[in-house]
Amino acid sequence: MPARSELDPLTMTDEMEAIDEATQYRRKIDHSLARFSAAHDEMLAEEDKRRERLTRLTARPAALFEQTRTALQRVVAPTGIQRAIKAEDLEEDENSEERAPQTRLQEKKQRHNERAIRIGRITIIVLAILVFIGTGVAWGAVNWFDAKFTQVSALDENSSDIQNAEAQANDENFLMVGSDSRDGATAEEGVGTADSNPGARSDTVMVAHVPADRKRVVVVSFPRDLEIDRPDCNRWDPAKSANTDEVVSGEKIAKLNTAYAVGGPQCVTKVIQKITGLRINHFVGIDFNGFKDMVDAVHGVTINNEQPIDDEVLGKVLLQTGDVTISGDQALNYVRARHVKGDPTSDYGRIKRQQSFIGALLKKVMSSDVVLDPAKLSDFITAFAKATFGDNLGVQQMMTLAQSMRGVDPSKINFMTVPTTGTANKRGNEVLVESKTDSLFDALRDNTPLPGDKAAGPSTTAADAGNTTKAGSGQAKTSTAG
């Protein structure tokens, strides 16, 4: 007999003695069945775990939907329906209690309540679905519109030229530049072409200042021939809407419109921040090419024209006086005209018309005629996106600003011109009156009354050297701070 330690345990009895072949065969079968049973139990355990995970996954959306339904129910469901739902829940909790016999009137009232409950629940579910779908559609629309904006690099919010930055922390300052680049324009559009008018110049430069309290809006215009100290700037390529690596040396004496021609948005931002000390946090550039579509999208803009506009270059732009609704073609010539018979100076007459038109356009766009008309609003945003380029500019920023300005009195939207001597120097440039300029922009940065304001509050209308502009009237009365 071999040693006991060398024997197979299956061939041993409980007393560790050798057993016959039949017993060994039976024990092998028992062990095989035991292994199959263990594997089966393990599979059942795994299946139970899968079912538990599936239950949790399916229960989670149901719980979220139930939370949404409950929240919407509080807002949407009529008070009577809510009370009926609460009553039903209490009845379900008291199923074990005996109920008193109901009269026919009570039964009819109960059926009415149950019907109201069902209708209310169906309404809530439908509203929940619409909310989810609407949110997705709105998000997609915002992304779609934002994708149409041409983004450029223009801002420098850490510039050393910014004064009292802490006081401006929540202010909104929009630098708006109207460029006469003709890239992409056709001869039929009447604005000139890139061949006849190469490059790009800033015909219009404005800063729209909206303080943190949103109690007033001040738009300050800068003459295109304003004499400036132009800094070193990277050259601007209007065809690519980007700056190149080439650095153009600055000039101690230059015109404001050369800043854009040489260095584009970045260079104009540098110049304006140095003059104003404002923290420019939005840049908006508008090309003449495509500008007309913005006006046509809202079916014309009504302006108050004080006298016929007969331009030596553009011809008879607008002969009607009083309240006149102009189309895109007329609006384009209205804001471009700078050789109008009877204008005291080419720049100031045009600035006044531009401010009048912007006030009228704002009034039209913010009116119920456009805001409550999805087609007009969509067409305007599409046209605006097509005709503009900017930095920190998009649908979300415009919607946020529009919402924050919702309660602004139209009379508190002031249009002004930066203080100048009012007479061109021997170089043909307009010259700043520095003391008045400093006072104006100190008031904007500190949100204090504007120069010439007699009221004590910061939200009063400017009345500097004469005229003010009320955007709500459609008639520009420009405040010339010089």
C-alpha positions as CSV (number, residue, x, y, z in Angstrom):
1,M,0.0,0.0,0.0
2,P,1.3,3.5,-0.8
3,A,1.8,6.0,2.0
4,R,-1.4,7.7,3.2
5,S,-0.1,11.2,2.3
6,E,0.1,10.1,-1.4
7,L,-3.5,8.8,-1.7
8,D,-6.2,10.9,-3.4
9,P,-8.7,12.1,-0.8
10,L,-11.5,11.0,-3.1
11,T,-10.4,7.5,-2.8
12,M,-10.3,7.6,1.0
13,T,-13.1,7.0,3.5
14,D,-13.9,9.3,6.4
15,E,-11.3,7.2,8.3
16,M,-8.9,7.9,5.5
17,E,-9.0,4.3,4.4
18,A,-9.0,3.3,0.7
19,I,-12.4,2.9,-0.9
20,D,-13.7,1.0,-4.0
21,E,-14.0,2.4,-7.5
22,A,-17.9,2.9,-7.4
23,T,-17.6,5.2,-4.4
24,Q,-14.9,7.2,-6.1
25,Y,-17.0,7.6,-9.2
26,R,-20.1,8.7,-7.2
27,R,-18.0,11.2,-5.3
28,K,-16.6,12.7,-8.6
29,I,-20.2,13.2,-9.8
30,D,-21.1,14.9,-6.5
31,H,-18.2,17.3,-6.7
32,S,-19.1,18.2,-10.4
33,L,-22.7,18.9,-9.4
34,A,-21.4,21.0,-6.5
35,R,-19.3,23.1,-8.9
36,F,-22.2,23.5,-11.3
37,S,-24.4,24.6,-8.4
38,A,-21.8,27.2,-7.2
39,A,-21.5,28.6,-10.8
40,H,-25.2,28.8,-11.1
41,D,-25.5,30.7,-7.8
42,E,-22.8,33.1,-8.9
43,M,-24.6,33.7,-12.1
44,L,-27.8,34.4,-10.2
45,A,-26.0,36.9,-8.0
46,E,-24.6,38.7,-11.0
47,E,-28.0,38.9,-12.6
48,D,-29.5,40.3,-9.4
49,K,-26.8,43.0,-9.4
50,R,-27.5,43.9,-13.0
51,R,-31.2,44.2,-12.3
52,E,-30.5,46.4,-9.3
53,R,-28.3,48.7,-11.4
54,L,-31.0,48.8,-14.1
55,T,-33.6,49.7,-11.5
56,R,-31.5,52.5,-10.2
57,L,-30.8,53.9,-13.7
58,T,-34.5,53.8,-14.7
59,A,-35.6,55.3,-11.4
60,R,-33.2,58.3,-11.6
61,P,-34.7,59.9,-14.7
62,A,-38.2,59.2,-13.3
63,A,-37.3,60.9,-10.1
64,L,-35.8,63.9,-12.0
65,F,-39.0,64.1,-14.1
66,E,-41.1,63.9,-11.0
67,Q,-39.1,66.8,-9.4
68,T,-39.6,68.9,-12.6
69,R,-43.3,68.0,-12.7
70,T,-43.7,69.0,-9.0
71,A,-41.8,72.3,-9.6
72,L,-43.8,73.2,-12.7
73,Q,-47.0,72.1,-10.9
74,R,-46.4,74.8,-8.2
75,V,-45.9,77.5,-10.9
76,V,-48.4,76.5,-13.6
77,A,-51.2,74.5,-12.0
78,P,-54.1,76.6,-10.9
79,T,-54.6,76.9,-7.1
80,G,-57.7,74.8,-7.2
81,I,-56.0,71.9,-9.0
82,Q,-53.1,72.0,-6.5
83,R,-55.6,71.8,-3.6
84,A,-57.3,68.9,-5.4
85,I,-54.0,67.1,-5.9
86,K,-53.1,67.6,-2.2
87,A,-56.6,66.3,-1.3
88,E,-56.1,63.2,-3.4
89,D,-52.8,62.5,-1.8
90,L,-54.3,62.8,1.6
91,E,-57.1,60.4,0.6
92,E,-54.6,57.8,-0.6
93,D,-52.8,58.0,2.8
94,E,-56.1,57.4,4.6
95,N,-57.3,54.3,2.6
96,S,-57.7,52.3,5.8
97,E,-60.2,54.8,7.3
98,E,-63.9,54.4,6.6
99,R,-65.5,57.0,4.3
100,A,-68.9,58.5,4.9
101,P,-71.5,57.9,2.2
102,Q,-71.5,60.6,-0.5
103,T,-74.4,62.5,-1.9
104,R,-74.9,62.8,-5.7
105,L,-73.7,66.4,-5.5
106,Q,-70.5,65.3,-3.7
107,E,-70.0,62.5,-6.2
108,K,-70.4,65.0,-9.1
109,K,-67.9,67.4,-7.5
110,Q,-65.4,64.6,-6.9
111,R,-65.6,63.5,-10.6
112,H,-65.1,67.2,-11.6
113,N,-62.0,67.4,-9.3
114,E,-60.6,64.2,-10.7
115,R,-61.1,65.4,-14.2
116,A,-59.4,68.7,-13.3
117,I,-56.5,66.8,-11.8
118,R,-56.0,64.7,-14.9
119,I,-56.1,67.7,-17.1
120,G,-53.7,69.6,-14.8
121,R,-51.3,66.7,-14.8
122,I,-51.4,66.3,-18.6
123,T,-50.8,70.0,-19.0
124,I,-47.8,69.9,-16.6
125,I,-46.3,67.0,-18.5
126,V,-46.7,68.8,-21.8
127,L,-45.2,72.0,-20.4
128,A,-42.3,70.1,-19.0
129,I,-41.6,68.6,-22.4
130,L,-41.9,72.0,-24.1
131,V,-39.6,73.5,-21.5
132,F,-36.9,70.9,-22.1
133,I,-37.3,71.1,-25.9
134,G,-37.5,74.9,-25.8
135,T,-34.3,75.1,-23.8
136,G,-32.5,73.0,-26.3
137,V,-33.8,75.0,-29.2
138,A,-32.9,78.3,-27.6
139,W,-29.4,77.1,-26.8
140,G,-28.9,75.8,-30.3
141,A,-30.2,79.2,-31.7
142,V,-27.8,81.2,-29.6
143,N,-24.8,79.0,-30.7
144,W,-26.0,79.3,-34.3
145,F,-26.1,83.1,-34.2
146,D,-22.9,83.4,-32.2
147,A,-21.1,81.3,-34.9
148,K,-22.1,84.0,-37.5
149,F,-20.2,86.8,-35.6
150,T,-16.7,87.4,-36.8
151,Q,-14.4,87.5,-33.8
152,V,-11.4,89.8,-33.7
153,S,-8.8,90.6,-31.1
154,A,-9.3,94.1,-29.9
155,L,-9.4,94.4,-26.1
156,D,-6.7,95.1,-23.5
157,E,-8.6,95.2,-20.2
158,N,-5.3,95.3,-18.2
159,S,-4.0,98.4,-20.0
160,S,-2.1,100.9,-17.8
161,D,-4.2,103.7,-19.5
162,I,-7.3,102.5,-17.6
163,Q,-8.0,104.8,-14.6
164,N,-9.9,103.9,-11.4
165,A,-10.4,100.3,-12.7
166,E,-12.2,99.2,-9.4
167,A,-14.9,101.8,-9.9
168,Q,-15.5,100.4,-13.4
169,A,-15.6,96.8,-12.4
170,N,-19.3,96.2,-13.4
171,D,-19.6,98.9,-16.1
172,E,-20.1,98.1,-19.7
173,N,-18.1,100.1,-22.3
174,F,-18.8,99.4,-25.9
175,L,-16.3,100.9,-28.4
176,M,-18.2,101.2,-31.7
177,V,-16.3,101.7,-35.0
178,G,-18.0,102.2,-38.3
179,S,-15.5,101.1,-41.0
180,D,-15.7,102.0,-44.6
181,S,-13.9,98.9,-45.8
182,R,-15.4,97.8,-49.1
183,D,-14.2,94.3,-49.1
184,G,-16.9,92.1,-50.5
185,A,-19.1,95.0,-51.7
186,T,-20.4,95.2,-55.2
187,A,-20.8,98.3,-57.4
188,E,-24.6,97.8,-57.3
189,E,-24.7,98.4,-53.6
190,G,-23.6,102.0,-54.0
191,V,-20.9,102.0,-51.3
192,G,-17.9,101.7,-53.5
193,T,-15.7,98.6,-54.1
194,A,-12.4,97.4,-52.6
195,D,-10.6,98.5,-55.9
196,S,-11.9,102.0,-55.8
197,N,-11.6,102.4,-52.0
198,P,-8.7,100.2,-50.9
199,G,-7.9,99.6,-47.2
200,A,-10.2,100.4,-44.2
201,R,-10.8,103.7,-42.3
202,S,-12.9,104.4,-39.3
203,D,-15.7,106.8,-40.4
204,T,-17.4,106.6,-37.1
205,V,-15.9,106.2,-33.6
206,M,-18.2,106.1,-30.5
207,V,-18.1,104.9,-26.9
208,A,-21.3,103.7,-25.3
209,H,-21.0,103.8,-21.5
210,V,-23.5,101.8,-19.4
211,P,-22.7,102.1,-15.6
212,A,-23.3,99.3,-13.2
213,D,-26.5,100.7,-11.9
214,R,-28.0,100.9,-15.5
215,K,-29.6,104.2,-14.7
216,R,-28.3,106.0,-17.7
217,V,-26.5,105.4,-21.0
218,V,-24.0,107.9,-22.4
219,V,-22.8,107.6,-26.0
220,V,-19.8,109.8,-26.8
221,S,-18.7,110.4,-30.4
222,F,-15.2,111.2,-31.6
223,P,-14.5,113.2,-34.8
224,R,-12.7,111.2,-37.5
225,D,-10.2,114.1,-37.8
226,L,-9.5,114.3,-34.1
227,E,-5.8,115.0,-33.6
228,I,-4.2,112.1,-31.6
229,D,-0.8,110.7,-30.5
230,R,-0.9,107.4,-32.2
231,P,1.1,104.6,-30.5
232,D,3.0,101.7,-32.1
233,C,0.5,99.2,-33.5
234,N,0.6,95.9,-35.3
235,R,-0.6,96.3,-38.9
236,W,-4.2,95.4,-39.5
237,D,-5.3,93.2,-42.5
238,P,-9.0,94.0,-43.2
239,A,-9.3,91.2,-45.7
240,K,-8.4,88.6,-43.0
241,S,-9.8,90.6,-40.1
242,A,-6.6,90.1,-38.1
243,N,-3.4,91.9,-37.2
244,T,-0.1,90.9,-38.7
245,D,3.3,90.7,-37.0
246,E,4.5,93.9,-38.7
247,V,4.7,96.8,-36.2
248,V,3.9,100.3,-37.5
249,S,5.7,103.0,-35.6
250,G,3.5,105.6,-33.9
251,E,3.1,109.3,-34.7
252,K,2.9,112.2,-32.3
253,I,0.5,114.1,-34.5
254,A,-2.0,112.0,-36.5
255,K,-5.7,111.8,-37.3
256,L,-8.0,109.4,-35.3
257,N,-9.1,107.6,-38.4
258,T,-5.5,106.6,-39.2
259,A,-5.4,104.4,-36.0
260,Y,-7.9,102.0,-37.6
261,A,-6.4,102.2,-41.0
262,V,-3.0,101.3,-39.6
263,G,-3.7,99.0,-36.7
264,G,-7.4,98.1,-36.8
265,P,-9.4,97.4,-33.6
266,Q,-6.5,97.0,-31.3
267,C,-5.0,100.3,-32.2
268,V,-8.3,102.2,-31.9
269,T,-8.9,100.6,-28.5
270,K,-5.4,101.8,-27.3
271,V,-6.1,105.4,-28.5
272,I,-9.6,105.6,-26.9
273,Q,-8.5,104.0,-23.6
274,K,-5.7,106.5,-23.4
275,I,-8.0,109.5,-24.0
276,T,-10.9,108.3,-21.8
277,G,-9.3,106.2,-19.1
278,L,-12.3,103.8,-19.6
279,R,-12.0,100.1,-19.4
280,I,-13.2,99.1,-22.9
281,N,-14.7,95.6,-22.5
282,H,-16.7,95.3,-25.8
283,F,-15.6,96.1,-29.3
284,V,-18.1,96.4,-32.1
285,G,-17.0,97.0,-35.7
286,I,-19.6,97.6,-38.5
287,D,-18.8,97.5,-42.2
288,F,-20.7,99.5,-44.8
289,N,-21.0,96.3,-46.8
290,G,-24.1,94.6,-45.4
291,F,-25.2,97.5,-43.2
292,K,-28.3,98.1,-45.3
293,D,-29.7,94.7,-44.4
294,M,-30.0,95.7,-40.7
295,V,-32.4,98.5,-41.5
296,D,-34.4,96.5,-44.0
297,A,-34.7,93.6,-41.5
298,V,-36.8,95.8,-39.3
299,H,-38.7,97.2,-42.2
300,G,-37.2,100.7,-42.1
301,V,-36.3,103.2,-39.3
302,T,-38.2,106.4,-38.6
303,I,-36.0,109.5,-38.1
304,N,-36.8,113.2,-37.6
305,N,-35.1,115.1,-40.4
306,E,-34.8,118.8,-39.6
307,Q,-33.8,120.0,-43.1
308,P,-33.3,118.5,-46.6
309,I,-30.0,116.6,-47.0
310,D,-28.3,117.5,-50.3
311,D,-24.8,116.1,-50.5
312,E,-22.2,117.4,-53.0
313,V,-20.9,113.8,-53.5
314,L,-23.9,111.5,-52.8
315,G,-26.5,113.8,-54.3
316,K,-30.0,114.3,-52.8
317,V,-29.9,111.9,-49.9
318,L,-33.2,112.9,-48.2
319,L,-35.4,115.8,-49.2
320,Q,-38.4,115.2,-46.9
321,T,-38.5,116.8,-43.5
322,G,-40.1,115.8,-40.2
323,D,-40.7,112.2,-39.3
324,V,-39.5,110.1,-42.2
325,T,-39.2,106.3,-42.5
326,I,-36.0,105.5,-44.4
327,S,-34.9,102.2,-46.0
328,G,-31.5,100.6,-45.9
329,D,-30.2,102.4,-49.0
330,Q,-31.3,105.8,-47.6
331,A,-30.0,105.0,-44.1
332,L,-26.6,104.2,-45.6
333,N,-26.2,107.5,-47.3
334,Y,-27.8,109.3,-44.4
335,V,-25.0,108.3,-42.0
336,R,-22.2,108.5,-44.7
337,A,-23.0,112.0,-46.0
338,R,-20.2,114.4,-45.0
339,H,-20.4,117.1,-47.7
340,V,-24.0,118.3,-47.0
341,K,-24.9,121.8,-48.1
342,G,-25.5,123.9,-45.1
343,D,-23.4,121.8,-42.6
344,P,-21.1,124.1,-40.5
345,T,-18.4,121.4,-40.6
346,S,-18.3,118.0,-42.4
347,D,-17.6,116.0,-39.2
348,Y,-20.1,117.5,-36.8
349,G,-23.0,117.5,-39.1
350,R,-22.5,113.8,-39.9
351,I,-21.9,113.0,-36.2
352,K,-25.3,114.6,-35.4
353,R,-27.0,112.5,-38.1
354,Q,-25.3,109.3,-37.0
355,Q,-26.4,109.8,-33.4
356,S,-29.9,110.6,-34.5
357,F,-30.0,107.4,-36.6
358,I,-28.6,105.2,-33.9
359,G,-31.1,106.5,-31.4
360,A,-33.9,105.8,-33.9
361,L,-32.6,102.3,-34.7
362,L,-32.4,101.5,-31.0
363,K,-35.9,102.6,-30.5
364,K,-37.1,100.5,-33.4
365,V,-35.2,97.4,-32.4
366,M,-36.3,97.6,-28.7
367,S,-40.0,98.2,-29.7
368,S,-42.7,95.5,-29.5
369,D,-43.0,95.7,-33.2
370,V,-39.6,93.9,-33.5
371,V,-39.1,92.2,-30.1
372,L,-42.4,90.4,-30.3
373,D,-42.0,89.5,-34.0
374,P,-39.7,86.4,-34.2
375,A,-39.2,86.8,-37.9
376,K,-38.1,90.5,-37.7
377,L,-35.9,89.9,-34.6
378,S,-34.2,86.8,-36.2
379,D,-33.6,88.8,-39.5
380,F,-32.1,91.7,-37.6
381,I,-29.8,89.5,-35.5
382,T,-28.7,87.7,-38.6
383,A,-28.1,90.9,-40.5
384,F,-26.3,92.4,-37.5
385,A,-24.1,89.3,-37.2
386,K,-23.3,89.4,-40.9
387,A,-22.4,93.1,-40.9
388,T,-20.4,93.2,-37.7
389,F,-17.3,91.9,-36.1
390,G,-16.1,92.3,-32.6
391,D,-14.4,91.2,-29.4
392,N,-16.5,90.0,-26.4
393,L,-19.6,90.3,-28.6
394,G,-22.4,87.8,-29.1
395,V,-26.1,87.1,-28.6
396,Q,-25.6,86.3,-24.9
397,Q,-23.9,89.6,-24.2
398,M,-26.5,91.6,-26.1
399,M,-29.4,89.8,-24.4
400,T,-27.8,90.3,-21.0
401,L,-27.3,94.0,-21.7
402,A,-30.8,94.4,-23.1
403,Q,-32.3,92.7,-20.0
404,S,-30.3,94.9,-17.6
405,M,-31.3,98.1,-19.5
406,R,-35.0,97.1,-19.7
407,G,-36.0,99.7,-17.2
408,V,-33.9,102.6,-18.5
409,D,-35.8,105.7,-19.3
410,P,-35.2,106.6,-23.0
411,S,-34.6,110.2,-21.9
412,K,-31.6,109.0,-20.0
413,I,-29.8,107.8,-23.1
414,N,-27.5,110.7,-23.8
415,F,-25.6,111.3,-27.0
416,M,-22.6,113.7,-26.8
417,T,-19.5,114.7,-28.7
418,V,-16.1,114.7,-27.1
419,P,-15.1,118.3,-26.2
420,T,-13.1,120.0,-28.9
421,T,-12.3,123.6,-29.8
422,G,-14.8,123.3,-32.6
423,T,-12.4,124.8,-35.2
424,A,-9.9,122.8,-37.2
425,N,-6.2,123.8,-36.7
426,K,-3.8,124.5,-39.5
427,R,-3.3,120.8,-40.1
428,G,-7.0,120.3,-40.6
429,N,-7.5,118.4,-37.3
430,E,-10.0,118.8,-34.5
431,V,-8.3,119.5,-31.1
432,L,-9.5,118.2,-27.7
433,V,-10.2,120.6,-24.9
434,E,-8.4,118.6,-22.3
435,S,-9.9,120.1,-19.1
436,K,-13.5,119.4,-20.3
437,T,-12.5,116.0,-21.7
438,D,-11.1,115.0,-18.3
439,S,-14.2,116.3,-16.5
440,L,-16.5,114.3,-18.8
441,F,-14.7,111.0,-18.5
442,D,-14.1,111.4,-14.8
443,A,-17.9,111.7,-14.4
444,L,-18.4,108.5,-16.5
445,R,-15.8,106.5,-14.6
446,D,-17.1,107.6,-11.2
447,N,-20.8,107.6,-12.1
448,T,-21.3,111.1,-11.0
449,P,-23.4,113.9,-12.7
450,L,-22.2,114.9,-16.2
451,P,-20.6,118.3,-16.7
452,G,-23.5,120.8,-17.0
453,D,-26.0,118.5,-15.1
454,K,-27.9,120.6,-12.5
455,A,-29.5,117.6,-10.8
456,A,-27.7,115.8,-8.0
457,G,-28.2,112.3,-9.2
458,P,-26.1,110.4,-11.7
459,S,-29.0,109.5,-13.9
460,T,-30.0,112.9,-15.1
461,T,-29.8,114.0,-18.7
462,A,-26.7,115.8,-19.9
463,A,-27.1,119.5,-20.8
464,D,-23.6,120.5,-21.4
465,A,-23.1,123.3,-24.0
466,G,-26.5,123.2,-25.4
467,N,-28.3,120.3,-26.9
468,T,-28.9,116.7,-25.7
469,T,-30.1,113.7,-27.5
470,K,-33.1,111.7,-26.4
471,A,-33.0,108.3,-28.1
472,G,-36.7,107.7,-27.5
473,S,-37.7,110.6,-29.6
474,G,-36.0,109.6,-32.8
475,Q,-34.7,113.2,-33.0
476,A,-31.0,113.8,-32.3
477,K,-30.2,116.9,-30.2
478,T,-26.5,116.5,-29.9
479,S,-24.7,117.7,-26.8
480,T,-21.5,119.3,-28.0
481,A,-19.3,119.4,-24.9
482,G,-16.8,121.8,-26.6
